[in-house]
Structures are given as C-alpha cells and as structure tokens.
Amino acid sequence: MHRRQLLNLLLASPLFVLPFTVHATQIRNARLWRSDDKLRLVFDLSGPVQYKTFSLTAPERLIIDLSGAGLSGDFSQMVLKNSGITSIRSGHFGQNDTRIVLDLAAPMQLNSFVLPPQDGQGHRLVLDLTRATQAPRQIAAESAPLVASVDKAHPKRDIIVVVDPGHGGKDPGAIGSKGQREKDVVLSIAQLLAKRLKREKGFDVKLVRNDDFFVPLRKRVDIARRHKADMFISVHADAAPRLTASGASVYALSEGGATSATARFMAQRENGADLLGATTLLNLKDKDPMLAGVILDMSMNATIASSLQLGSSVLGSLQSITSLHQKRVEQAGFAVLKSPDVPSILVETGFISNARDAQRLVTARHQQAVADGLFEGLRNYFQKNPPINSYMGWVQDQKNARA
C-alpha cells in the first residue's frame, strides 16, 4: 500500500472535515453464509469494482481495499457470532476508495472473486474464508461465471521511481586516491538506472539531477514527494574511515540509533549541515498535537518497514554483481531518507576510498552492471508489493485470476 494512502486514511478521522466525493460504485449490502468448513461473505455492489486484499497479524485482520467505491450499506446489524469474524469495520481510503477490515478470531485463508450480474443478482464481491489449516474451496455452481477482479477500466498507472544521484555541483562527494569524484560516478549509474526503468513498461522515473549541480538534501526529499513517488533511491559511492572497507551497502532510515558504527559515520558524513526533521514534511500544524504525533509515527513506521523490504530486495540483486560490505540492510538517521510517506533507501555502490572499488566504479561496464542490479532489485520488490491501481498490480491480478 502506498504510504500517502495510509496518511489519507489516518487523516480521515472524525476530527477532520472530509471532502464530498462521488463514487462510481456503491457497496449496498453484505450477506453472510456459514457451512461446516467455510464462511462466505458477499458484498452487493451497484457496479463493477477493482479491489485488492491482504492480511495483517497481531491481531489477525483481513483488509479489502475497493477502488472508486463508496459505502451506502450498514454492516452493524450483521450477526457474526461463531463466524470467526469478530467485527467488520469500514472507512474512507484515499480520495474515492473504501477500506473494509475484517477482525478475525483466528487466522483464516481467503479466496475472493467478483461475479457479474446474473439471475436477478447484481454485481457481487465474494469472499470465501476457511480456517488456516484448510485449503479454500470454490462452490462448483458458481465457478463458471468467475471473472477477474480487475476490469478493463483499470487505470494501470506507472510506478513512479525518483532516482537521486548523490552530491553534485559544489559538493563533489568523496574523492578517490586517483582523483575519482563520487558525484561523477553516481550520476553515471543513476542515469543508466533511469534509462533501464524507462524501458520497462509500468515504470516512470524522475532524476533529482541530470547534470553536475548541487541540490540541498531537503529539496531532494521534496522532489520525491512532489512527484508522488512510490519509491526514492539515493545512489552513492562514499569513503569510509578504513581504506580497506569495500563492497556495496544499502541503508534505510532509523528513528533510533544507527545499526553499526559505519552506518553512523555514513549518515553523519552525508547529512553534513543540511539536517532536517521529518515533522517539517507533513502539513500537521493545524492538527491536534497528539493526533499529529500518532499520524507521523504510524506513517514513518510503515514507510521504514517498506524501505527495509525494498532494501533487502536490492541487496539481494547486488550480491551477484559485487561484493557486499554488509549482508543486511543497515539503518541510520540519513536526512535524505526522511520522507514520511515515500519508501526510501540509500545505496552505497562501493567505497571510492578503496583502490579496488574505485577502479571498478569508474568503468562503464561495472556501472551498467550495478544499474542493472538496482533495477532487478526494484522490479522484484514491486512485483511482490505492487502499488494499488498500478500496471504491475494489474498484471499480478490477471495472473492470480488465471491461477
């Protein structure tokens, strides 16, 4: 789920005035059936719908996000006793979407599909739930008219990636023993990554800088948020206190301390005097202070979790191309990663202070290999975590519908 959508959901509390919106499809009613081994929950709809489902634990929940749908029915009168569902909650999600949350007494497996109008029935979203130890089964009588959960009107938007070549202009970054400049190396790698992303259907890419000029750290974060990025990656090739330090590293933001002395050193070096606080990036000045703190904490926690997943995927791709300085995603207080609603990672492609790393980093062949590795890591992450309404999400939904 996109972090900005999480913020919209949190801000849609009774303390705020919600704008009036017109929804293309209305969720009119919900019906529940029980059998010995299955629970079927059916939502009656006024028209076709696009939806995504996922589960959460501690406590157990099933989440259904319906795009472009509004809620006109009332679930409060449903009898849920002995169903395994303890409660059903719903609310606004994003600008025109609805989120339904099923609170569960225990883990359950979900099989979901939509049915078109037939036999006097309108559009329906069907959820079949079984105990986690059982495999979900479909009723044969209703298996024939199953259709994909995404109709032809799916927006299939591009995933927006903002690529940030570190340093630039008056800030050369680290300098190698033979005069290699970090700002030149990372600009080349970032440009190659951008070209690769542009060739991949379903991606759009923005470069923070496409030439040799300086961009303050605060502005780099603002650029990612202005473009409503799904992901931000800052590319570096830094120096380390020890000249023997070598290999690639991936970093995510930490709200606490750094995970290693190297991570702490890197964050201090990159941040310089251009530190910023994440609270300045959200327009929460007119909000209740306690609620503003909760919103920021929840958003940052969700964003950091996604950043760590993204970082692990990128690190896994890089290990086949170059040696790794650390085999896990490190964390520290990097200012350039402090966007509260955009998953962000900083990639050290190597240490320009290390003679062997520096020699490889300036070659076109290695720069292309690193760019390809970064691309594979990003693509692998988004194949598993496609943003709602994205082309990649649509592709995954089509595969699931045919499975």
Residue pairs with C-beta under 8 A, 6 or more apart in sequence:
1 54
1 65
1 302
1 387
1 388
2 230
2 341
2 387
2 388
3 299
3 302
3 303
3 306
3 340
3 341
3 342
3 343
4 228
4 341
4 342
5 93
5 94
5 97
5 388
6 298
6 299
6 302
6 341
7 282
7 295
7 299
7 340
7 341
8 92
8 93
8 94
8 95
9 91
9 92
9 93
9 94
9 99
10 294
10 295
10 298
10 299
11 295
12 18
12 91
12 92
12 93
13 291
15 287
15 288
15 291
18 92
19 95
21 70
21 95
21 96
22 96
23 68
23 69
23 70
23 96
23 98
24 47
24 68
24 69
24 96
25 45
25 46
25 47
25 48
25 49
25 66
25 68
25 69
25 70
25 123
26 45
26 46
26 47
26 69
26 70
26 71
26 72
26 73
27 43
27 44
27 45
27 66
27 69
27 70
27 71
27 72
27 73
27 90
27 98
27 100
28 44
28 45
28 46
28 72
28 73
29 43
29 44
29 73
30 41
30 42
30 43
30 44
30 73
30 75
30 78
30 88
31 41
31 42
31 44
32 39
32 40
32 41
32 42
32 78
32 79
32 80
32 83
33 39
33 40
33 42
34 40
34 82
34 83
37 130
37 131
37 134
37 137
38 128
38 129
38 130
38 136
38 137
39 83
39 84
39 85
39 108
39 128
39 129
39 130
40 126
40 127
40 128
40 129
41 85
41 102
41 126
41 127
41 129
42 124
42 125
42 126
42 127
43 100
43 124
43 125
43 126
43 127
44 73
44 121
44 122
44 123
44 124
45 69
45 122
45 123
45 124
45 125
46 72
46 122
46 123
47 123
48 114
48 116
48 123
48 151
48 153
49 66
49 67
49 68
49 69
49 114
49 123
49 125
50 66
50 67
50 68
50 149
50 150
50 151
50 153
50 154
50 389
51 64
51 65
51 66
51 67
51 69
51 112
51 114
51 125
51 149
52 64
52 65
52 67
52 388
52 393
52 397
53 62
53 63
53 64
53 65
53 110
53 112
53 127
54 62
54 63
55 61
55 62
55 63
55 107
55 110
56 63
57 107
59 103
59 104
60 103
60 104
60 105
60 106
60 107
60 108
61 101
61 102
61 103
61 104
62 101
62 102
62 104
62 108
62 110
62 127
62 129
63 99
63 100
63 101
63 102
64 99
64 100
64 101
64 102
64 112
64 125
64 127
65 93
65 97
65 98
65 99
65 388
66 97
66 98
66 99
66 100
66 125
67 96
67 97
67 388
67 389
68 96
68 97
69 96
69 97
69 98
70 96
70 98
71 90
71 98
75 88
75 90
78 88
80 86
80 87
80 88
84 104
84 105
84 106
84 108
84 129
84 131
85 102
85 103
85 104
85 105
85 129
86 103
86 104
86 105
87 102
87 103
88 100
88 101
88 102
88 103
89 100
89 101
89 103
90 98
90 99
90 100
90 101
91 98
91 99
92 98
92 99
93 99
97 388
102 127
106 131
106 132
107 131
107 132
108 129
108 130
108 131
108 132
109 129
109 130
109 131
109 132
109 134
109 135
109 136
110 127
110 128
110 129
110 136
111 127
111 128
111 130
111 136
111 137
111 138
112 125
112 126
112 127
112 128
112 149
113 125
113 126
113 146
113 147
113 149
113 401
114 123
114 124
114 125
114 126
114 146
114 147
114 148
114 149
115 121
115 123
115 124
115 126
115 142
115 145
115 146
115 147
116 123
116 145
116 147
117 123
118 145
126 142
128 136
128 137
128 138
129 136
130 136
130 137
138 146
146 401
147 401
148 397
148 398
148 401
149 397
149 400
149 401
150 394
150 397
150 398
150 401
154 389
154 394
154 397
155 389
156 202
156 389
156 390
156 391
156 394
157 387
157 389
157 390
157 391
158 202
158 203
158 204
158 390
158 391
159 202
159 203
159 204
159 230
159 231
159 382
159 386
159 387
159 390
159 391
159 392
160 204
160 205
160 206
160 227
160 228
160 229
160 230
160 231
161 197
161 203
161 204
161 205
161 206
161 229
161 230
161 231
161 232
161 233
161 378
162 205
162 206
162 207
162 208
162 223
162 224
162 227
162 229
162 231
162 232
162 233
162 342
163 190
163 193
163 194
163 197
163 205
163 206
163 207
163 208
163 233
163 235
164 190
164 207
164 208
164 209
164 220
164 223
164 224
164 232
164 233
164 234
164 235
164 336
165 183
165 186
165 187
165 189
165 190
165 191
165 207
165 208
165 209
165 235
166 173
166 182
166 183
166 186
166 234
166 235
166 236
166 270
166 336
166 346
167 173
167 182
167 183
167 186
167 214
167 236
168 183
168 187
168 209
168 212
168 213
168 214
168 215
169 183
169 212
169 213
169 214
169 215
170 214
171 183
171 214
172 181
172 182
172 183
173 181
173 182
173 183
173 186
173 236
173 237
173 238
173 352
174 181
174 182
174 237
174 238
174 239
174 351
174 352
174 353
175 181
175 182
175 239
175 352
176 352
176 353
176 355
176 358
177 353
177 355
177 358
178 358
180 352
180 358
180 361
180 362
182 236
182 237
182 238
182 239
182 352
183 212
184 212
185 237
185 349
185 352
185 361
185 362
185 367
186 235
186 236
186 237
186 349
187 209
187 210
187 211
187 212
188 364
188 367
189 235
189 237
189 349
189 367
189 370
189 371
189 374
190 207
190 235
190 371
191 207
191 210
192 367
192 368
192 371
193 205
193 233
193 235
193 371
193 374
193 375
194 205
194 207
195 371
196 371
196 372
196 375
197 203
197 204
197 205
197 375
197 378
198 204
198 205
200 375
200 379
201 391
202 390
202 391
202 392
202 395
206 223
206 227
206 229
208 215
208 220
208 223
208 224
209 215
215 223
216 274
217 270
217 271
217 272
217 274
217 275
217 276
217 335
217 336
218 274
218 276
218 335
220 234
220 336
221 232
221 276
221 281
221 335
221 336
221 338
221 339
222 281
224 232
224 339
224 342
224 344
225 281
225 339
225 341
225 342
229 342
230 342
230 343
230 382
230 387
230 390
231 310
231 342
231 343
231 344
231 378
231 381
231 382
232 337
232 339
232 342
232 343
232 344
232 345
233 314
233 344
233 345
233 346
233 347
233 374
233 378
234 334
234 336
234 337
234 344
234 345
234 346
234 347
235 347
235 349
235 374
236 270
236 346
236 347
236 348
236 349
237 348
237 349
237 350
237 351
237 352
237 357
237 361
238 266
238 269
238 270
238 348
238 351
238 352
238 353
239 269
239 351
239 352
239 353
240 262
240 265
240 266
240 351
240 353
240 354
241 262
241 265
243 353
243 354
243 355
244 354
245 262
245 325
245 351
245 353
245 354
246 323
246 325
246 350
246 351
246 354
246 356
246 357
247 322
247 323
247 324
247 325
247 326
247 350
247 351
247 357
248 315
248 318
248 321
248 322
248 323
248 324
248 325
248 347
248 348
248 349
248 350
248 370
249 262
249 266
249 324
249 325
249 326
249 330
249 347
249 348
250 311
250 312
250 314
250 315
250 318
250 326
250 329
250 330
250 345
250 346
250 347
250 348
251 263
251 266
251 267
251 311
251 329
251 330
251 331
251 332
251 334
251 337
251 345
251 346
251 347
251 348
252 304
252 307
252 308
252 310
252 311
252 329
252 330
252 331
252 337
252 344
252 345
252 346
253 300
253 303
253 304
253 307
253 331
253 332
253 333
253 334
253 337
253 338
253 344
254 263
254 304
254 331
254 332
254 333
255 300
255 304
255 333
257 264
258 264
258 267
258 330
258 331
258 332
258 333
259 330
259 331
259 332
260 326
260 330
262 325
262 326
262 330
263 330
263 331
263 332
264 332
266 332
266 334
266 346
266 348
267 332
267 333
267 334
267 335
270 334
270 335
270 336
270 346
271 333
271 334
271 335
271 336
274 335
275 335
276 335
276 338
277 338
278 296
278 300
278 338
278 339
278 340
279 296
281 338
281 339
281 340
282 292
282 295
282 296
282 299
282 340
282 341
284 292
284 295
284 296
287 295
296 340
299 340
299 341
300 340
303 339
303 340
303 341
303 342
303 343
303 344
304 331
306 343
306 385
307 337
307 343
307 344
307 345
308 329
308 331
309 381
309 385
310 343
310 345
310 377
310 378
310 381
311 329
311 345
312 328
312 329
313 377
313 378
313 380
313 381
313 384
314 345
314 347
314 373
314 374
314 377
314 378
314 381
315 324
315 327
315 328
315 329
315 377
316 377
316 380
317 373
317 374
317 376
317 377
317 380
318 324
318 347
318 370
318 373
318 374
318 377
319 327
320 373
321 369
321 370
321 372
321 373
322 349
322 350
322 360
322 366
322 369
322 370
322 373
325 348
325 351
329 345
334 346
336 344
336 346
337 344
337 345
337 346
338 344
347 374
349 361
349 370
350 357
350 358
350 360
350 361
351 357
351 358
352 358
352 361
360 366
361 367
382 390
382 392
383 392
383 396
386 392
386 393
386 395
386 396
387 393
